Amino acid sequence: MKKLLLILLVVVGLGAVIWWKQSNKILSPKNSLTWTETSQTENSQQKDIKTIRIFMGDPNLKLSFATTDLPTPYFRVGKVTKVGNRENMDAVDAWIRNVNVYDQKELINGWCSVYEFNTDIRNHSLTAVIIRGLRQNEIETLKNSGTSCNSNLKNVQKLTKTEAETIAMDYLKRTLSNFDQIKDQFIYSTYTSLSSQNNGESHEWLWQDKNYKLPEGLSSRPYPGPIIRISVYGKNQIQYWNTTSLFTD
């Protein structure tokens, strides 16, 4: 009887040890994909914000999610028909793209404007950085909180081409994985306009994929294919378009 009891105790003890090892194996981070993925996976907005912060070179940049929208100003693909001197573009479902829109919480140089960022919702690529003027209600909210902003942008110090190029290339090299391969393909131009920033002067660098071909019968606007464009108006004033990810499936 004692031998039988001893055997049962040994069996039970071995079973407990085996169960503990198996449980530890299942719950171990190295063996539990669900546990690891849950603890390390970033949600969509966190990935967007990480991309934006890398571009801006600011790991602590404060952003707020605004909305999800169409990238219409800088990317449209569809079937174009001419109507007199105008054209109509019919959307094609397979080419409709959506972007997440974020606003930078801090004003640009104390002016009544902020950066607006667009990211491709499918892959979190940065597709646009736009200088957005504050709406009147936003200006009033700032005033009520004791913060004022400057709406006069005429006294912005002009930049030389060399100064602007240094700023532009710093942004591009932070965000483009193939920067070294395409940096010499950017075409420089300068624009003067009474309505633009920096006393009417801007410096721009444009890259185009001239080998890209859309399927027969389709056209894109405002450019015929993928582009990367960065414009520099002042030390902390840039605008950026990158449609390369939007042209991918």
PyRosetta script that sets phi, psi and omega in degrees:
from pyrosetta import init, pose_from_sequence

init()
pose = pose_from_sequence("MKKLLLILLVVVGLGAVIWWKQSNKILSPKNSLTWTETSQTENSQQKDIKTIRIFMGDPNLKLSFATTDLPTPYFRVGKVTKVGNRENMDAVDAWIRNVNVYDQKELINGWCSVYEFNTDIRNHSLTAVIIRGLRQNEIETLKNSGTSCNSNLKNVQKLTKTEAETIAMDYLKRTLSNFDQIKDQFIYSTYTSLSSQNNGESHEWLWQDKNYKLPEGLSSRPYPGPIIRISVYGKNQIQYWNTTSLFTD")
pose.set_psi(1, -43.8)
pose.set_omega(1, 179.1)
pose.set_phi(2, -64.0)
pose.set_psi(2, -38.3)
pose.set_omega(2, 178.5)
pose.set_phi(3, -63.2)
pose.set_psi(3, -42.4)
pose.set_omega(3, -179.7)
pose.set_phi(4, -62.8)
pose.set_psi(4, -42.9)
pose.set_omega(4, 179.5)
pose.set_phi(5, -63.5)
pose.set_psi(5, -40.3)
pose.set_omega(5, 179.4)
pose.set_phi(6, -64.0)
pose.set_psi(6, -41.0)
pose.set_omega(6, 179.2)
pose.set_phi(7, -63.1)
pose.set_psi(7, -42.2)
pose.set_omega(7, 179.7)
pose.set_phi(8, -63.2)
pose.set_psi(8, -41.1)
pose.set_omega(8, 178.7)
pose.set_phi(9, -63.5)
pose.set_psi(9, -40.8)
pose.set_omega(9, 178.7)
pose.set_phi(10, -63.5)
pose.set_psi(10, -43.9)
pose.set_omega(10, -179.8)
pose.set_phi(11, -62.5)
pose.set_psi(11, -45.7)
pose.set_omega(11, 179.3)
pose.set_phi(12, -62.0)
pose.set_psi(12, -41.0)
pose.set_omega(12, 179.4)
pose.set_phi(13, -64.2)
pose.set_psi(13, -43.7)
pose.set_omega(13, 178.4)
pose.set_phi(14, -63.4)
pose.set_psi(14, -39.4)
pose.set_omega(14, 178.9)
pose.set_phi(15, -62.8)
pose.set_psi(15, -39.4)
pose.set_omega(15, 179.2)
pose.set_phi(16, -65.5)
pose.set_psi(16, -40.4)
pose.set_omega(16, 179.3)
pose.set_phi(17, -64.3)
pose.set_psi(17, -44.4)
pose.set_omega(17, 179.8)
pose.set_phi(18, -63.0)
pose.set_psi(18, -43.3)
pose.set_omega(18, 179.6)
pose.set_phi(19, -62.0)
pose.set_psi(19, -42.1)
pose.set_omega(19, -179.2)
pose.set_phi(20, -63.4)
pose.set_psi(20, -42.2)
pose.set_omega(20, 179.9)
pose.set_phi(21, -65.0)
pose.set_psi(21, -42.5)
pose.set_omega(21, -179.8)
pose.set_phi(22, -65.7)
pose.set_psi(22, -41.1)
pose.set_omega(22, 179.0)
pose.set_phi(23, -65.0)
pose.set_psi(23, -41.8)
pose.set_omega(23, 179.4)
pose.set_phi(24, -63.9)
pose.set_psi(24, -36.1)
pose.set_omega(24, 178.1)
pose.set_phi(25, -66.6)
pose.set_psi(25, -40.9)
pose.set_omega(25, -178.1)
pose.set_phi(26, -69.2)
pose.set_psi(26, -40.1)
pose.set_omega(26, -175.6)
pose.set_phi(27, -86.3)
pose.set_psi(27, -10.8)
pose.set_omega(27, -179.7)
pose.set_phi(28, -63.7)
pose.set_psi(28, 135.2)
pose.set_omega(28, 179.5)
pose.set_phi(29, -54.7)
pose.set_psi(29, -29.4)
pose.set_omega(29, -178.4)
pose.set_phi(30, -71.7)
pose.set_psi(30, -22.8)
pose.set_omega(30, -174.6)
pose.set_phi(31, -114.2)
pose.set_psi(31, -10.1)
pose.set_omega(31, -178.7)
pose.set_phi(32, -107.2)
pose.set_psi(32, 97.6)
pose.set_omega(32, -179.1)
pose.set_phi(33, -63.1)
pose.set_psi(33, -38.4)
pose.set_omega(33, -178.6)
pose.set_phi(34, -62.5)
pose.set_psi(34, -45.8)
pose.set_omega(34, -179.8)
pose.set_phi(35, -63.8)
pose.set_psi(35, -44.3)
pose.set_omega(35, -178.7)
pose.set_phi(36, -66.0)
pose.set_psi(36, -46.1)
pose.set_omega(36, -178.5)
pose.set_phi(37, -63.9)
pose.set_psi(37, -39.0)
pose.set_omega(37, -179.8)
pose.set_phi(38, -64.6)
pose.set_psi(38, -38.8)
pose.set_omega(38, -175.5)
pose.set_phi(39, -80.4)
pose.set_psi(39, -20.6)
pose.set_omega(39, -173.0)
pose.set_phi(40, -114.5)
pose.set_psi(40, -19.5)
pose.set_omega(40, -176.2)
pose.set_phi(41, -70.4)
pose.set_psi(41, 131.5)
pose.set_omega(41, 175.8)
pose.set_phi(42, -92.1)
pose.set_psi(42, 145.1)
pose.set_omega(42, 177.3)
pose.set_phi(43, -78.0)
pose.set_psi(43, 174.6)
pose.set_omega(43, -172.6)
pose.set_phi(44, -57.9)
pose.set_psi(44, -45.3)
pose.set_omega(44, -178.3)
pose.set_phi(45, -66.6)
pose.set_psi(45, -36.5)
pose.set_omega(45, 178.0)
pose.set_phi(46, -62.8)
pose.set_psi(46, -37.7)
pose.set_omega(46, 178.3)
pose.set_phi(47, -68.9)
pose.set_psi(47, -40.5)
pose.set_omega(47, 176.3)
pose.set_phi(48, -59.4)
pose.set_psi(48, -48.3)
pose.set_omega(48, -177.0)
pose.set_phi(49, -63.1)
pose.set_psi(49, -38.4)
pose.set_omega(49, 178.0)
pose.set_phi(50, -61.6)
pose.set_psi(50, -43.8)
pose.set_omega(50, 178.5)
pose.set_phi(51, -61.1)
pose.set_psi(51, -44.0)
pose.set_omega(51, -179.0)
pose.set_phi(52, -64.9)
pose.set_psi(52, -43.4)
pose.set_omega(52, -178.8)
pose.set_phi(53, -64.1)
pose.set_psi(53, -36.7)
pose.set_omega(53, 177.0)
pose.set_phi(54, -63.4)
pose.set_psi(54, -45.7)
pose.set_omega(54, 179.6)
pose.set_phi(55, -59.9)
pose.set_psi(55, -43.8)
pose.set_omega(55, -176.3)
pose.set_phi(56, -80.0)
pose.set_psi(56, -11.8)
pose.set_omega(56, -179.3)
pose.set_phi(57, 69.4)
pose.set_psi(57, 28.6)
pose.set_omega(57, -177.6)
pose.set_phi(58, -135.0)
pose.set_psi(58, 101.3)
pose.set_omega(58, -178.0)
pose.set_phi(59, -68.9)
pose.set_psi(59, -11.8)
pose.set_omega(59, -178.7)
pose.set_phi(60, -112.2)
pose.set_psi(60, 13.8)
pose.set_omega(60, -178.5)
pose.set_phi(61, -56.7)
pose.set_psi(61, 129.9)
pose.set_omega(61, -178.6)
pose.set_phi(62, -94.2)
pose.set_psi(62, 126.6)
pose.set_omega(62, -175.5)
pose.set_phi(63, -131.0)
pose.set_psi(63, 156.5)
pose.set_omega(63, 173.2)
pose.set_phi(64, -131.7)
pose.set_psi(64, 137.8)
pose.set_omega(64, 178.5)
pose.set_phi(65, -73.7)
pose.set_psi(65, 133.0)
pose.set_omega(65, -178.0)
pose.set_phi(66, -103.6)
pose.set_psi(66, -56.2)
pose.set_omega(66, -175.5)
pose.set_phi(67, -170.4)
pose.set_psi(67, 179.0)
pose.set_omega(67, 168.8)
pose.set_phi(68, -114.9)
pose.set_psi(68, 132.8)
pose.set_omega(68, -170.5)
pose.set_phi(69, -143.9)
pose.set_psi(69, 178.3)
pose.set_omega(69, 174.5)
pose.set_phi(70, -93.7)
pose.set_psi(70, 143.1)
pose.set_omega(70, 179.7)
pose.set_phi(71, -84.8)
pose.set_psi(71, 41.0)
pose.set_omega(71, -171.5)
pose.set_phi(72, -53.9)
pose.set_psi(72, -41.8)
pose.set_omega(72, -176.5)
pose.set_phi(73, -60.7)
pose.set_psi(73, -28.2)
pose.set_omega(73, -174.8)
pose.set_phi(74, -125.6)
pose.set_psi(74, 0.6)
pose.set_omega(74, 177.6)
pose.set_phi(75, -154.4)
pose.set_psi(75, 117.5)
pose.set_omega(75, 173.4)
pose.set_phi(76, -145.0)
pose.set_psi(76, 131.1)
pose.set_omega(76, 176.3)
pose.set_phi(77, -131.4)
pose.set_psi(77, 131.3)
pose.set_omega(77, 179.7)
pose.set_phi(78, -175.9)
pose.set_psi(78, -165.2)
pose.set_omega(78, 179.5)
pose.set_phi(79, -99.1)
pose.set_psi(79, 120.8)
pose.set_omega(79, -174.7)
pose.set_phi(80, -99.6)
pose.set_psi(80, 133.8)
pose.set_omega(80, 173.3)
pose.set_phi(81, -126.1)
pose.set_psi(81, 140.2)
pose.set_omega(81, -179.5)
pose.set_phi(82, -87.2)
pose.set_psi(82, 134.1)
pose.set_omega(82, 175.9)
pose.set_phi(83, -129.5)
pose.set_psi(83, 94.1)
pose.set_omega(83, -174.8)
pose.set_phi(84, 64.6)
pose.set_psi(84, -125.9)
pose.set_omega(84, 177.6)
pose.set_phi(85, -88.9)
pose.set_psi(85, 2.0)
pose.set_omega(85, -178.9)
pose.set_phi(86, -109.3)
pose.set_psi(86, 173.0)
pose.set_omega(86, 174.2)
pose.set_phi(87, -138.3)
pose.set_psi(87, 147.2)
pose.set_omega(87, 174.5)
pose.set_phi(88, -112.2)
pose.set_psi(88, 142.7)
pose.set_omega(88, 176.5)
pose.set_phi(89, -119.9)
pose.set_psi(89, 119.0)
pose.set_omega(89, 175.8)
pose.set_phi(90, -89.2)
pose.set_psi(90, 129.0)
pose.set_omega(90, -178.8)
pose.set_phi(91, -67.2)
pose.set_psi(91, 149.1)
pose.set_omega(91, 175.0)
pose.set_phi(92, -117.8)
pose.set_psi(92, 123.1)
pose.set_omega(92, -172.7)
pose.set_phi(93, -50.4)
pose.set_psi(93, -41.9)
pose.set_omega(93, -176.0)
pose.set_phi(94, -67.3)
pose.set_psi(94, -14.2)
pose.set_omega(94, -176.8)
pose.set_phi(95, -113.2)
pose.set_psi(95, 11.4)
pose.set_omega(95, 174.6)
pose.set_phi(96, -79.4)
pose.set_psi(96, 128.0)
pose.set_omega(96, -179.7)
pose.set_phi(97, -120.5)
pose.set_psi(97, 149.7)
pose.set_omega(97, 176.1)
pose.set_phi(98, -124.2)
pose.set_psi(98, 145.9)
pose.set_omega(98, 178.3)
pose.set_phi(99, -127.6)
pose.set_psi(99, 146.0)
pose.set_omega(99, 170.4)
pose.set_phi(100, -83.8)
pose.set_psi(100, 140.3)
pose.set_omega(100, -177.0)
pose.set_phi(101, -114.9)
pose.set_psi(101, 128.9)
pose.set_omega(101, 178.8)
pose.set_phi(102, -126.2)
pose.set_psi(102, 146.5)
pose.set_omega(102, 174.8)
pose.set_phi(103, -111.0)
pose.set_psi(103, 139.0)
pose.set_omega(103, 171.2)
pose.set_phi(104, -74.8)
pose.set_psi(104, 135.4)
pose.set_omega(104, -176.3)
pose.set_phi(105, -74.8)
pose.set_psi(105, -28.4)
pose.set_omega(105, -177.5)
pose.set_phi(106, -87.2)
pose.set_psi(106, 140.9)
pose.set_omega(106, 177.0)
pose.set_phi(107, -67.3)
pose.set_psi(107, 154.1)
pose.set_omega(107, 175.9)
pose.set_phi(108, -84.0)
pose.set_psi(108, 109.0)
pose.set_omega(108, 177.3)
pose.set_phi(109, 55.4)
pose.set_psi(109, 27.1)
pose.set_omega(109, 179.8)
pose.set_phi(110, 79.3)
pose.set_psi(110, 2.8)
pose.set_omega(110, 179.0)
pose.set_phi(111, -81.4)
pose.set_psi(111, 168.2)
pose.set_omega(111, 179.6)
pose.set_phi(112, -82.4)
pose.set_psi(112, 56.8)
pose.set_omega(112, -179.3)
pose.set_phi(113, -154.4)
pose.set_psi(113, 154.6)
pose.set_omega(113, 178.0)
pose.set_phi(114, -136.3)
pose.set_psi(114, 163.9)
pose.set_omega(114, 172.7)
pose.set_phi(115, -82.8)
pose.set_psi(115, 136.0)
pose.set_omega(115, 171.5)
pose.set_phi(116, -111.8)
pose.set_psi(116, 131.9)
pose.set_omega(116, -177.4)
pose.set_phi(117, -115.8)
pose.set_psi(117, 137.8)
pose.set_omega(117, 175.4)
pose.set_phi(118, -115.7)
pose.set_psi(118, 135.3)
pose.set_omega(118, 176.2)
pose.set_phi(119, -128.9)
pose.set_psi(119, 141.1)
pose.set_omega(119, 177.1)
pose.set_phi(120, -65.2)
pose.set_psi(120, 121.8)
pose.set_omega(120, -175.0)
pose.set_phi(121, -67.7)
pose.set_psi(121, -17.3)
pose.set_omega(121, -176.6)
pose.set_phi(122, -83.0)
pose.set_psi(122, -31.9)
pose.set_omega(122, -173.4)
pose.set_phi(123, -139.9)
pose.set_psi(123, 4.8)
pose.set_omega(123, 174.7)
pose.set_phi(124, 67.4)
pose.set_psi(124, 18.8)
pose.set_omega(124, 176.3)
pose.set_phi(125, -74.8)
pose.set_psi(125, 143.8)
pose.set_omega(125, 177.5)
pose.set_phi(126, -77.8)
pose.set_psi(126, 122.4)
pose.set_omega(126, -177.1)
pose.set_phi(127, -108.2)
pose.set_psi(127, -21.9)
pose.set_omega(127, 179.7)
pose.set_phi(128, -160.6)
pose.set_psi(128, 145.3)
pose.set_omega(128, 168.9)
pose.set_phi(129, -128.3)
pose.set_psi(129, 119.6)
pose.set_omega(129, -171.4)
pose.set_phi(130, -126.5)
pose.set_psi(130, 139.4)
pose.set_omega(130, 172.7)
pose.set_phi(131, -84.2)
pose.set_psi(131, 114.9)
pose.set_omega(131, -177.6)
pose.set_phi(132, -110.4)
pose.set_psi(132, 123.5)
pose.set_omega(132, 175.5)
pose.set_phi(133, -68.4)
pose.set_psi(133, 142.2)
pose.set_omega(133, 179.9)
pose.set_phi(134, -67.5)
pose.set_psi(134, 143.5)
pose.set_omega(134, 173.8)
pose.set_phi(135, -74.7)
pose.set_psi(135, 159.1)
pose.set_omega(135, -176.4)
pose.set_phi(136, -58.9)
pose.set_psi(136, -39.5)
pose.set_omega(136, 179.8)
pose.set_phi(137, -65.9)
pose.set_psi(137, -30.9)
pose.set_omega(137, 177.3)
pose.set_phi(138, -70.8)
pose.set_psi(138, -37.8)
pose.set_omega(138, 176.9)
pose.set_phi(139, -64.5)
pose.set_psi(139, -41.2)
pose.set_omega(139, 179.3)
pose.set_phi(140, -65.2)
pose.set_psi(140, -39.0)
pose.set_omega(140, 178.1)
pose.set_phi(141, -62.2)
pose.set_psi(141, -41.1)
pose.set_omega(141, 177.2)
pose.set_phi(142, -61.8)
pose.set_psi(142, -45.4)
pose.set_omega(142, -179.8)
pose.set_phi(143, -60.2)
pose.set_psi(143, -41.3)
pose.set_omega(143, -179.1)
pose.set_phi(144, -66.2)
pose.set_psi(144, -23.7)
pose.set_omega(144, 178.9)
pose.set_phi(145, -94.3)
pose.set_psi(145, 5.3)
pose.set_omega(145, 177.0)
pose.set_phi(146, 89.6)
pose.set_psi(146, 13.5)
pose.set_omega(146, -179.4)
pose.set_phi(147, -115.6)
pose.set_psi(147, 130.1)
pose.set_omega(147, 177.2)
pose.set_phi(148, -111.3)
pose.set_psi(148, 158.4)
pose.set_omega(148, 178.2)
pose.set_phi(149, -133.2)
pose.set_psi(149, 157.0)
pose.set_omega(149, -176.1)
pose.set_phi(150, -98.7)
pose.set_psi(150, 123.1)
pose.set_omega(150, 179.6)
pose.set_phi(151, -98.0)
pose.set_psi(151, -1.4)
pose.set_omega(151, 179.5)
pose.set_phi(152, -93.6)
pose.set_psi(152, 107.2)
pose.set_omega(152, -176.8)
pose.set_phi(153, -102.1)
pose.set_psi(153, 16.1)
pose.set_omega(153, -174.8)
pose.set_phi(154, -82.8)
pose.set_psi(154, -15.0)
pose.set_omega(154, -175.5)
pose.set_phi(155, -104.2)
pose.set_psi(155, 36.2)
pose.set_omega(155, 178.8)
pose.set_phi(156, -86.8)
pose.set_psi(156, 132.1)
pose.set_omega(156, -179.1)
pose.set_phi(157, -66.4)
pose.set_psi(157, 131.3)
pose.set_omega(157, 179.6)
pose.set_phi(158, -73.2)
pose.set_psi(158, 151.9)
pose.set_omega(158, 178.5)
pose.set_phi(159, -111.2)
pose.set_psi(159, 147.1)
pose.set_omega(159, 171.3)
pose.set_phi(160, -77.1)
pose.set_psi(160, 166.2)
pose.set_omega(160, 177.5)
pose.set_phi(161, -59.2)
pose.set_psi(161, -42.2)
pose.set_omega(161, -178.9)
pose.set_phi(162, -62.3)
pose.set_psi(162, -43.2)
pose.set_omega(162, 179.3)
pose.set_phi(163, -64.5)
pose.set_psi(163, -44.3)
pose.set_omega(163, -179.3)
pose.set_phi(164, -65.9)
pose.set_psi(164, -38.9)
pose.set_omega(164, -178.9)
pose.set_phi(165, -64.7)
pose.set_psi(165, -39.8)
pose.set_omega(165, 177.8)
pose.set_phi(166, -60.3)
pose.set_psi(166, -43.6)
pose.set_omega(166, 178.8)
pose.set_phi(167, -64.2)
pose.set_psi(167, -48.7)
pose.set_omega(167, -177.4)
pose.set_phi(168, -60.9)
pose.set_psi(168, -47.3)
pose.set_omega(168, -176.9)
pose.set_phi(169, -67.4)
pose.set_psi(169, -31.1)
pose.set_omega(169, 176.6)
pose.set_phi(170, -63.2)
pose.set_psi(170, -42.6)
pose.set_omega(170, 176.9)
pose.set_phi(171, -63.6)
pose.set_psi(171, -46.5)
pose.set_omega(171, -174.9)
pose.set_phi(172, -65.3)
pose.set_psi(172, -42.4)
pose.set_omega(172, -177.1)
pose.set_phi(173, -68.5)
pose.set_psi(173, -25.0)
pose.set_omega(173, 177.6)
pose.set_phi(174, -73.6)
pose.set_psi(174, -29.7)
pose.set_omega(174, -170.4)
pose.set_phi(175, -109.1)
pose.set_psi(175, -21.7)
pose.set_omega(175, -176.0)
pose.set_phi(176, -100.0)
pose.set_psi(176, 118.4)
pose.set_omega(176, 179.8)
pose.set_phi(177, -68.2)
pose.set_psi(177, -24.7)
pose.set_omega(177, -179.8)
pose.set_phi(178, -105.7)
pose.set_psi(178, 25.0)
pose.set_omega(178, -175.6)
pose.set_phi(179, -54.5)
pose.set_psi(179, -46.0)
pose.set_omega(179, -177.0)
pose.set_phi(180, -62.7)
pose.set_psi(180, -29.5)
pose.set_omega(180, -178.1)
pose.set_phi(181, -79.3)
pose.set_psi(181, -27.5)
pose.set_omega(181, -173.8)
pose.set_phi(182, -116.6)
pose.set_psi(182, -2.1)
pose.set_omega(182, -173.6)
pose.set_phi(183, -58.5)
pose.set_psi(183, -32.2)
pose.set_omega(183, -179.3)
pose.set_phi(184, -80.6)
pose.set_psi(184, -3.5)
pose.set_omega(184, -179.3)
pose.set_phi(185, -95.3)
pose.set_psi(185, -3.5)
pose.set_omega(185, 178.2)
pose.set_phi(186, -74.7)
pose.set_psi(186, 133.3)
pose.set_omega(186, 179.1)
pose.set_phi(187, -100.5)
pose.set_psi(187, 128.7)
pose.set_omega(187, -177.9)
pose.set_phi(188, -92.5)
pose.set_psi(188, 144.0)
pose.set_omega(188, 172.7)
pose.set_phi(189, -151.9)
pose.set_psi(189, 159.6)
pose.set_omega(189, 176.5)
pose.set_phi(190, -129.8)
pose.set_psi(190, 146.1)
pose.set_omega(190, -176.7)
pose.set_phi(191, -128.7)
pose.set_psi(191, 146.1)
pose.set_omega(191, 174.9)
pose.set_phi(192, -125.1)
pose.set_psi(192, 125.6)
pose.set_omega(192, -178.6)
pose.set_phi(193, -152.1)
pose.set_psi(193, 138.9)
pose.set_omega(193, 179.7)
pose.set_phi(194, -66.2)
pose.set_psi(194, -21.0)
pose.set_omega(194, -177.0)
pose.set_phi(195, -95.1)
pose.set_psi(195, -6.9)
pose.set_omega(195, -177.2)
pose.set_phi(196, -87.7)
pose.set_psi(196, 172.8)
pose.set_omega(196, 179.9)
pose.set_phi(197, -75.3)
pose.set_psi(197, 176.3)
pose.set_omega(197, 172.3)
pose.set_phi(198, 56.5)
pose.set_psi(198, 51.8)
pose.set_omega(198, 179.2)
pose.set_phi(199, 57.2)
pose.set_psi(199, 30.3)
pose.set_omega(199, 176.3)
pose.set_phi(200, 85.7)
pose.set_psi(200, 12.1)
pose.set_omega(200, -177.8)
pose.set_phi(201, -124.0)
pose.set_psi(201, 136.0)
pose.set_omega(201, 176.1)
pose.set_phi(202, -140.5)
pose.set_psi(202, 149.9)
pose.set_omega(202, 176.3)
pose.set_phi(203, -111.2)
pose.set_psi(203, 134.1)
pose.set_omega(203, -174.3)
pose.set_phi(204, -134.3)
pose.set_psi(204, 142.7)
pose.set_omega(204, 174.1)
pose.set_phi(205, -124.9)
pose.set_psi(205, 130.0)
pose.set_omega(205, -174.7)
pose.set_phi(206, -128.9)
pose.set_psi(206, 131.2)
pose.set_omega(206, 172.3)
pose.set_phi(207, -117.7)
pose.set_psi(207, 136.3)
pose.set_omega(207, 177.6)
pose.set_phi(208, -130.1)
pose.set_psi(208, 140.3)
pose.set_omega(208, 173.1)
pose.set_phi(209, -87.4)
pose.set_psi(209, 92.2)
pose.set_omega(209, -174.8)
pose.set_phi(210, -78.0)
pose.set_psi(210, -8.4)
pose.set_omega(210, 178.7)
pose.set_phi(211, -91.7)
pose.set_psi(211, -6.6)
pose.set_omega(211, -176.3)
pose.set_phi(212, -74.0)
pose.set_psi(212, 136.9)
pose.set_omega(212, 178.2)
pose.set_phi(213, -128.0)
pose.set_psi(213, 127.2)
pose.set_omega(213, 174.5)
pose.set_phi(214, -78.0)
pose.set_psi(214, 159.5)
pose.set_omega(214, 175.0)
pose.set_phi(215, -57.8)
pose.set_psi(215, 151.3)
pose.set_omega(215, -178.5)
pose.set_phi(216, -52.2)
pose.set_psi(216, 132.2)
pose.set_omega(216, 176.3)
pose.set_phi(217, 92.7)
pose.set_psi(217, -5.1)
pose.set_omega(217, -179.1)
pose.set_phi(218, -109.5)
pose.set_psi(218, 150.4)
pose.set_omega(218, 176.3)
pose.set_phi(219, -135.1)
pose.set_psi(219, 159.7)
pose.set_omega(219, 177.5)
pose.set_phi(220, -127.1)
pose.set_psi(220, 152.6)
pose.set_omega(220, 178.0)
pose.set_phi(221, -136.9)
pose.set_psi(221, 149.9)
pose.set_omega(221, 1.3)
pose.set_phi(222, -84.5)
pose.set_psi(222, -4.5)
pose.set_omega(222, 177.8)
pose.set_phi(223, -118.6)
pose.set_psi(223, 153.8)
pose.set_omega(223, -176.9)
pose.set_phi(224, -74.2)
pose.set_psi(224, -9.0)
pose.set_omega(224, -178.6)
pose.set_phi(225, -163.8)
pose.set_psi(225, -169.6)
pose.set_omega(225, -177.9)
pose.set_phi(226, -61.4)
pose.set_psi(226, 139.5)
pose.set_omega(226, 178.3)
pose.set_phi(227, -139.0)
pose.set_psi(227, 158.0)
pose.set_omega(227, 167.7)
pose.set_phi(228, -129.1)
pose.set_psi(228, 122.9)
pose.set_omega(228, -176.3)
pose.set_phi(229, -135.1)
pose.set_psi(229, 131.2)
pose.set_omega(229, 175.3)
pose.set_phi(230, -131.1)
pose.set_psi(230, 131.8)
pose.set_omega(230, 179.2)
pose.set_phi(231, -117.7)
pose.set_psi(231, 137.4)
pose.set_omega(231, -179.2)
pose.set_phi(232, -119.4)
pose.set_psi(232, 124.3)
pose.set_omega(232, -179.6)
pose.set_phi(233, -108.5)
pose.set_psi(233, -28.6)
pose.set_omega(233, -178.1)
pose.set_phi(234, -164.1)
pose.set_psi(234, -177.7)
pose.set_omega(234, -175.1)
pose.set_phi(235, -55.5)
pose.set_psi(235, -42.5)
pose.set_omega(235, -179.8)
pose.set_phi(236, -119.1)
pose.set_psi(236, 32.3)
pose.set_omega(236, -179.6)
pose.set_phi(237, -128.8)
pose.set_psi(237, 107.4)
pose.set_omega(237, 177.3)
pose.set_phi(238, -137.2)
pose.set_psi(238, 157.6)
pose.set_omega(238, 168.2)
pose.set_phi(239, -132.8)
pose.set_psi(239, 149.6)
pose.set_omega(239, -168.1)
pose.set_phi(240, -146.3)
pose.set_psi(240, 133.8)
pose.set_omega(240, 170.6)
pose.set_phi(241, -125.7)
pose.set_psi(241, 138.4)
pose.set_omega(241, 173.5)
pose.set_phi(242, -145.2)
pose.set_psi(242, 105.7)
pose.set_omega(242, -175.1)
pose.set_phi(243, -101.5)
pose.set_psi(243, 9.0)
pose.set_omega(243, -175.6)
pose.set_phi(244, -60.1)
pose.set_psi(244, -41.3)
pose.set_omega(244, -179.2)
pose.set_phi(245, -72.1)
pose.set_psi(245, -29.8)
pose.set_omega(245, -177.9)
pose.set_phi(246, -69.8)
pose.set_psi(246, -22.4)
pose.set_omega(246, 177.9)
pose.set_phi(247, -84.9)
pose.set_psi(247, -3.7)
pose.set_omega(247, 179.3)
pose.set_phi(248, -92.7)
pose.set_psi(248, 156.6)
pose.set_omega(248, 180.0)
pose.set_phi(249, -69.7)
pose.dump_pdb("model.pdb")
